[in-house]
Amino acid sequence: MTDHRSGTLARLSREALRAAEAEGLADARSAAEFLYRFNSANASDRWRREHADRRSTAKALGAGRGSVARSLLREHWLEAGEDRAPGWWVWTARHAGDELGGPGPEFKLYVSPAVEMLRPTFETLVEVLPSSRALSFKVGADAMGLLRPDKIVVYFSDLGDLTAAAHRLADRLREVAPQGVPFTSEIGRGGLLSWSVDPPVDARHASGPRPTWRAWITNRAGLALSAALREGERNTPAWRRAVERLRHEGVDVERWLPAATLWSSASAWR
């Protein structure tokens, strides 16, 4: 069993908070933005040109016209239009039906390879996912989207389905170097695969977009860090005090998940 406190992503999350403290980010919004972007990758100008838009990205991922990956995508998935999620290439399972976008928990599997391993990772993903209960997945559609740590996200309505798919992917992707998504819960070791559950839809804003875990947790962490920095207490680093604030607010700060008491729906999947 993974010791989440010493896992790659737990360390990376603490590193993000330490780095934000070192930057002196006492403004909560600036701190949240910094934390959300943390561990984004760098790439050469040539790499950026080769992933400049949706078409060039598809070709670089091995899913261009006439490829095996493209055929598998069209057989098992429905491609969403570019206007649905700007900056993302989105595919929905043909079997998804009413499960997609429902009011229940929405579980996310993050697949975060190093940028040089994007093509073999994506080709494997396209082979493995049709035998899973994944409802949809998305991949960054341009250089900016592929440099972010959460560059590939797969959606499930059931945590067991997510876990089963993650184990199959882990077996196939053993040689893939990870990038890693901070503030998500590591699956196995190394940080290539991780997961989260999004906050429930607020009934008062049911017509709006569902909030995301990464946006929610980095906003809360930004608020906690900025408050700790303003306090000016010197005996304990601000990032440690921010972590304790988050713990008291109902965040499992070892696994970077909502504690069972945080949201009323959390008990449905703990």
N, C-alpha and C positions, 0 to 999 in steps of 0.2 A: 504494500500500500504506500502511496506517495505521502511523504511528510510535506504537507503543503507550505509549512512555514519556511522550509529550506529549499523548496522547489524553485525552478528557474523563474517562473512568472511571479511568484511571491517576492523573490529578490528584485526582479525587474520593477515591480510596483513600488517597492520601498525606495529603489534607486530613483524612480521618477519623482517621488515626493522630496527626496533629499536634493535632487537637482533643482526643483522648483524653489525650495528654500534657499539654495545657494544663489539663485537668480534674484532673490528678494522680492518675490511676486506677492506682495501684500494685497493687490487687487484681486478679488475672488474670480472675476471673469477671466482675467489674464492667466491666473493660475490654472483654472479649469481648462482653458484652451491649450496651455502648455502640457498639462497632464494627458489630455486626449490625444495629442499628436506625438507624445513621447515614444521613442523607439521607431519612428519612421526611418526608412532607409535612404541612403544616398545612392546616386547612380550617375554614370557618365552621360555626357551630352548625346553620344551615339545611342545609348540605351534609351534615353528619353525620346529621341527621334523615332526609334523603332516601336515605341509604344505611345505614339502621339494621339491616337484616336481609337475608336471602337474597332474599325476594320484592321488596322495594323496590329492592335492588341490581339485580336482573334487569330491572326496569322502567327504571331510570335508565340502564342499559347498552344499552337498545334491544332487549332480549330478553324483554320481557314477553309475556303471552298474546296471540296473534294477530299477532305481529310476524314479519317476514321472517327475522330472525335466529333467532327461536325455531323456526321451521319448518326452517331449515337445521341447527340443532343436533339436532333430533329425527330428521332424515333421515340424518345422517352419524355421530352420536355416541350413546353411552349415558351417561345421567346417573347419577352415583354418589350414594348416599344421604348425608345430612348427617353421619351417624355415621362415615363412612369418613375424612374429613379435616375436623374441626371448624374453622370459620372460612374454609373454601374451598368454592368451587363447582367440582366436578370432572367432566370429561367424558372418556370413553374412546372411541377410534375403534372402529367396528364391525369393522374389518379387523385389529385389533391382535393378537388370538389369543395364541399362546404367547410373542410377543416382549415383551409387557408384563411387567415385573417379573423378567426373567431375570437370570442371573448376570453377563452381560456389562456393558460400560460403559453408563452412562445419561447421555445428553447433554441439557442443558437450554438452551433458548432463552428469554431473558428479554425481555419487551416492557414497557417502562417509560415510559408517557406521563405528562405532567403531568396532574393530576387533572381539569382542565377539558377534557381531550381524551380522556377515557375512552370515551365513547360512540362517536365515530367510529372510534377504534382498535379497540374490541371488534367493532363491526359489520364492519370490514374483515377482522379476524382470522377471524371466522366464515365469511366468503366465501372466503378464501384457503386456509385449512388443509385443507379436504376434498380438494384436489388435491395435497396433500403426503403424506409418509409419517409424519406425526406420529402417535404412539401415544396420547397423551392430552394434556390441558391443564387448567390450573386458573386461577381468578381469585378474588381476595379476595371473600368473600361478605358483607362488611359494611364499615362505614367504616374500622375499624382495618386490615382486610386491604387495602383500596384505597389507604390512605395510605402503606403500606410501599413501598419502592422496587421490590421484586420482587413486584409485584402480579399479574402475569400470567406464567405459566411454561408452556412447551410442551416436551413430552418426546419424545425420539427415541432409537432404538437405533443410529443411524449418523450420523456427523458430516457426511458429504456430504449426507444428507437435510436435516439442520438448516440447512446453509449454503444449499441451494437454496431452502428456505422463507424464510429470512431475506432473501435477495435479492428475492424476490417481495414480501415485506412492505415492505421498504425502499422499493421503487419506488412502492408505494401510499400510504405514510405519510410522504412527504417533507415535508409541511407540519405534521406533528405535533410539538409541543414536547416534549422529553424531560424525565423526572425523573432516571433513571440509577441503576444498581445497583452500588454499590461492590464491589470485590474480585471482579469478573467481567471477562471478556475482551471488549472492545469490538468490535463489527462495524461497519465504516465509521466515520463520525464523528458526534459529537453525543451518543452514549450512549443513544439510544432502544432499540437492540437490542444484546444481548450474550449470551455463552454461558459455560457451564462444564461440567465432567464430574464426576460424583459419585465419591467414593472407592469402591473395590470392596467388596463384601460380605465381611466377615471370616468365614472358614469356621467359626470357633469360635462365631460369633454369627449363623449363617445364618438362624435363625428370627426374629431381631429386625429392626427397620426398617433400611433402607439408610441409612448416614450421608449427609448432604448436604455439598456443597462449601462453601457459605456458612457453615454451622455449623462445619465443620472448620477453614476458614481463619481465621475470626474467633476461634475458640478458640486456635489456634496464635499468631495475632497478639497476642491478649490476654496470653498467657503470655510472648511475646517482649518486649512493651512493659513489662509489670510487672517482668520481670527487669532490663531496661535502666534503668528508673526506680530500682530498688533499688540498682543499682550506683553511682549518683550521679556518674558521670563527666560532666564539664561541657564538655569540648571538642567533643563531637559530640552533637547532640540525641538524646534517647532514641528518638524515632520512627525516625530514620535507623539507629540500632543495631538496632532491632527488625526493620527491613527486611532488614538484612544477616544477622541470625539466620535469618530465613525463607528467604533465598537459600541459606544453607548447609544448611538442612534439606531443600532440594529443591523450593522454590517458585520458579516463574518470576515474579519480582516486577515485571517490565515488563508482562506480559500477565495476571497473576493467574490462572495455571493451574499444575497440577502439572508440574514438569520431568519429562522422560522417565524419570529414574532414581527418582522418588519412589515410585511404585506399580508393581508388576510388570506390571499390565495396561496401563500408560500406553503402552508401545511398540506396542500394537495400534491406536492411533489417531493417533500422531504422524506 
